[in-house]
Each structure stands twice: as C-alpha cells, then as structure tokens.
Amino acid sequence: MRFETVEGNSEEIDRCLDYVREFFEGDEFVIQEFENGSATVLIVGFEDTLSPEVLLHGHVDVVPADSQMFEPELEDGCLYGRGAGDMKAGVACLMSPHVRTTGRAA
C-alpha cells in the first residue's frame, strides 16, 4: 500500500509491478508483461498462454490522495489506507497462496 500508484505516476506503478514480479520470479511461474496503451499488464501464470482456464485479475492504480493515506494502518483488526479495499489488498490476496506455500512474506 505504500506505493503511490496514482494515475500518471508511472515510476511508482512500475516499482509496484517490479515488487509483484520479483515476488514470483524463480518459482516456476511464467511471467509475461505487455503494454496496453498507457498501462502495463503483468501476467503471472503456470504456463505460457494468453488463454488460461482461470484468470484472477487485479490492478494497483488508486485514486489520488494525501501522502499519509499511503501509510497503512491497522486498527481494531481492520486495515486502512489507499488501496486497502480496492485493489492493492486484492492483489495481495492473489499473492497469498504463494506466501502460504513458500513461507515468503509478500
């Protein structure tokens, strides 16, 4: 959530996608990257295909906010911060099965 991935901040979006890519590298995943207009699309899968049987989708861009909104806060068991509900937390959930199988933190 600390990545300030607001529209137009391509450097920070790239840093966030680098983080996701590096998380999966070296663990028998096929990682593909494409440019779609102004957006970078990162596909992580088990085989080299653009037609998977199951596709789980997420995005990391968020609505602009003050910098302090990019510092996650945990309060009474709830996570607050930019992207906590849509969609960085969702991307983290998509990464979580790999965390459980490798023991590596996201």
ZADO-1210 file (C-alpha; in nm, 4 decimals, padded with zeros to 6 digits):
<atoms>
<atom x="00.0000" y="00.0000" z="00.0000" code="MET" pos="1"/>
<atom x="00.2978" y="00.2300" z="00.0383" code="ARG" pos="2"/>
<atom x="00.3416" y="00.2590" z="-00.3381" code="PHE" pos="3"/>
<atom x="00.1820" y="00.5883" z="-00.4507" code="GLU" pos="4"/>
<atom x="00.0360" y="00.4297" z="-00.7630" code="THR" pos="5"/>
<atom x="-00.1923" y="00.7111" z="-00.8730" code="VAL" pos="6"/>
<atom x="-00.2723" y="00.7667" z="-01.2389" code="GLU" pos="7"/>
<atom x="00.0161" y="00.9397" z="-01.4123" code="GLY" pos="8"/>
<atom x="00.2777" y="00.8248" z="-01.1591" code="ASN" pos="9"/>
<atom x="00.4222" y="00.5613" z="-01.3923" code="SER" pos="10"/>
<atom x="00.7501" y="00.5390" z="-01.2000" code="GLU" pos="11"/>
<atom x="00.5709" y="00.4331" z="-00.8806" code="GLU" pos="12"/>
<atom x="00.3380" y="00.1974" z="-01.0687" code="ILE" pos="13"/>
<atom x="00.6455" y="00.0358" z="-01.2266" code="ASP" pos="14"/>
<atom x="00.8059" y="-00.0003" z="-00.8801" code="ARG" pos="15"/>
<atom x="00.4920" y="-00.1734" z="-00.7531" code="CYS" pos="16"/>
<atom x="00.4785" y="-00.4087" z="-01.0525" code="LEU" pos="17"/>
<atom x="00.8509" y="-00.4804" z="-01.0067" code="ASP" pos="18"/>
<atom x="00.7718" y="-00.5831" z="-00.6486" code="TYR" pos="19"/>
<atom x="00.4999" y="-00.8235" z="-00.7666" code="VAL" pos="20"/>
<atom x="00.7213" y="-00.9603" z="-01.0472" code="ARG" pos="21"/>
<atom x="01.0178" y="-01.0157" z="-00.8136" code="GLU" pos="22"/>
<atom x="00.7906" y="-01.1885" z="-00.5627" code="PHE" pos="23"/>
<atom x="00.7069" y="-01.4609" z="-00.8174" code="PHE" pos="24"/>
<atom x="01.0397" y="-01.4842" z="-01.0048" code="GLU" pos="25"/>
<atom x="01.2366" y="-01.8051" z="-00.9706" code="GLY" pos="26"/>
<atom x="00.9447" y="-02.0174" z="-00.8522" code="ASP" pos="27"/>
<atom x="00.8368" y="-02.1954" z="-01.1726" code="GLU" pos="28"/>
<atom x="00.5942" y="-01.9224" z="-01.2764" code="PHE" pos="29"/>
<atom x="00.5727" y="-01.7826" z="-01.6269" code="VAL" pos="30"/>
<atom x="00.5753" y="-01.4035" z="-01.6069" code="ILE" pos="31"/>
<atom x="00.4615" y="-01.2032" z="-01.9077" code="GLN" pos="32"/>
<atom x="00.4498" y="-00.8257" z="-01.9418" code="GLU" pos="33"/>
<atom x="00.2656" y="-00.6188" z="-02.2009" code="PHE" pos="34"/>
<atom x="00.1941" y="-00.2533" z="-02.2638" code="GLU" pos="35"/>
<atom x="-00.1729" y="-00.1723" z="-02.3158" code="ASN" pos="36"/>
<atom x="-00.1919" y="00.1937" z="-02.4054" code="GLY" pos="37"/>
<atom x="-00.0564" y="00.3762" z="-02.1029" code="SER" pos="38"/>
<atom x="-00.0939" y="00.0745" z="-01.8718" code="ALA" pos="39"/>
<atom x="00.1491" y="-00.2089" z="-01.8067" code="THR" pos="40"/>
<atom x="-00.0123" y="-00.5513" z="-01.7824" code="VAL" pos="41"/>
<atom x="00.1660" y="-00.8171" z="-01.5791" code="LEU" pos="42"/>
<atom x="00.0511" y="-01.1783" z="-01.6173" code="ILE" pos="43"/>
<atom x="00.1761" y="-01.4429" z="-01.3745" code="VAL" pos="44"/>
<atom x="00.0789" y="-01.7985" z="-01.4561" code="GLY" pos="45"/>
<atom x="00.1780" y="-02.1619" z="-01.4592" code="PHE" pos="46"/>
<atom x="00.2142" y="-02.1844" z="-01.8363" code="GLU" pos="47"/>
<atom x="00.2929" y="-01.9600" z="-02.1309" code="ASP" pos="48"/>
<atom x="-00.0572" y="-01.8830" z="-02.2542" code="THR" pos="49"/>
<atom x="-00.2835" y="-01.5853" z="-02.3064" code="LEU" pos="50"/>
<atom x="-00.5904" y="-01.8101" z="-02.2712" code="SER" pos="51"/>
<atom x="-00.5808" y="-01.9571" z="-01.9194" code="PRO" pos="52"/>
<atom x="-00.8673" y="-02.1695" z="-01.7929" code="GLU" pos="53"/>
<atom x="-00.8890" y="-01.9488" z="-01.4830" code="VAL" pos="54"/>
<atom x="-00.7912" y="-01.5823" z="-01.4640" code="LEU" pos="55"/>
<atom x="-00.7657" y="-01.3841" z="-01.1411" code="LEU" pos="56"/>
<atom x="-00.7405" y="-01.0133" z="-01.2142" code="HIS" pos="57"/>
<atom x="-00.6351" y="-00.7101" z="-01.0145" code="GLY" pos="58"/>
<atom x="-00.4935" y="-00.3617" z="-01.0553" code="HIS" pos="59"/>
<atom x="-00.2619" y="-00.1448" z="-00.8492" code="VAL" pos="60"/>
<atom x="-00.3594" y="00.2065" z="-00.9568" code="ASP" pos="61"/>
<atom x="-00.5537" y="00.4086" z="-00.6997" code="VAL" pos="62"/>
<atom x="-00.7336" y="00.7406" z="-00.6664" code="VAL" pos="63"/>
<atom x="-00.5039" y="01.0317" z="-00.5711" code="PRO" pos="64"/>
<atom x="-00.4793" y="01.1187" z="-00.2010" code="ALA" pos="65"/>
<atom x="-00.2531" y="01.2863" z="00.0527" code="ASP" pos="66"/>
<atom x="00.0760" y="01.1048" z="00.1120" code="SER" pos="67"/>
<atom x="-00.0262" y="00.9904" z="00.4615" code="GLN" pos="68"/>
<atom x="-00.3039" y="00.7811" z="00.3019" code="MET" pos="69"/>
<atom x="-00.0311" y="00.5586" z="00.1559" code="PHE" pos="70"/>
<atom x="00.0886" y="00.4562" z="00.5021" code="GLU" pos="71"/>
<atom x="-00.1191" y="00.1518" z="00.6010" code="PRO" pos="72"/>
<atom x="-00.2715" y="00.1484" z="00.9473" code="GLU" pos="73"/>
<atom x="-00.4135" y="-00.1477" z="01.1335" code="LEU" pos="74"/>
<atom x="-00.6887" y="-00.0535" z="01.3768" code="GLU" pos="75"/>
<atom x="-00.9143" y="-00.2996" z="01.5604" code="ASP" pos="76"/>
<atom x="-00.8275" y="-00.5722" z="01.3100" code="GLY" pos="77"/>
<atom x="-00.9069" y="-00.3547" z="01.0068" code="CYS" pos="78"/>
<atom x="-00.6544" y="-00.2300" z="00.7523" code="LEU" pos="79"/>
<atom x="-00.6844" y="00.1338" z="00.6453" code="TYR" pos="80"/>
<atom x="-00.5028" y="00.3187" z="00.3690" code="GLY" pos="81"/>
<atom x="-00.5147" y="00.3884" z="-00.0026" code="ARG" pos="82"/>
<atom x="-00.5852" y="00.0596" z="-00.1809" code="GLY" pos="83"/>
<atom x="-00.6956" y="-00.1332" z="00.1296" code="ALA" pos="84"/>
<atom x="-01.0371" y="-00.2036" z="-00.0230" code="GLY" pos="85"/>
<atom x="-00.9711" y="-00.1560" z="-00.3932" code="ASP" pos="86"/>
<atom x="-00.7478" y="-00.3046" z="-00.5098" code="MET" pos="87"/>
<atom x="-00.3996" y="-00.3405" z="-00.3662" code="LYS" pos="88"/>
<atom x="-00.5368" y="-00.5593" z="-00.0878" code="ALA" pos="89"/>
<atom x="-00.6995" y="-00.7730" z="-00.3565" code="GLY" pos="90"/>
<atom x="-00.3665" y="-00.8143" z="-00.5345" code="VAL" pos="91"/>
<atom x="-00.2090" y="-00.9111" z="-00.2011" code="ALA" pos="92"/>
<atom x="-00.4838" y="-01.1737" z="-00.1596" code="CYS" pos="93"/>
<atom x="-00.3996" y="-01.3098" z="-00.5049" code="LEU" pos="94"/>
<atom x="-00.0371" y="-01.3381" z="-00.3905" code="MET" pos="95"/>
<atom x="-00.1230" y="-01.5000" z="-00.0554" code="SER" pos="96"/>
<atom x="-00.1447" y="-01.8661" z="-00.1677" code="PRO" pos="97"/>
<atom x="00.2174" y="-01.8370" z="-00.2791" code="HIS" pos="98"/>
<atom x="00.3067" y="-01.6909" z="00.0612" code="VAL" pos="99"/>
<atom x="00.1496" y="-01.9929" z="00.2303" code="ARG" pos="100"/>
<atom x="00.3294" y="-02.2455" z="00.0094" code="THR" pos="101"/>
<atom x="00.6744" y="-02.0835" z="00.0212" code="THR" pos="102"/>
<atom x="00.6684" y="-01.9178" z="00.3618" code="GLY" pos="103"/>
<atom x="00.7934" y="-01.5985" z="00.1988" code="ARG" pos="104"/>
<atom x="00.6227" y="-01.2767" z="00.3070" code="ALA" pos="105"/>
<atom x="00.4624" y="-01.0518" z="00.0470" code="ALA" pos="106"/>
</atoms>
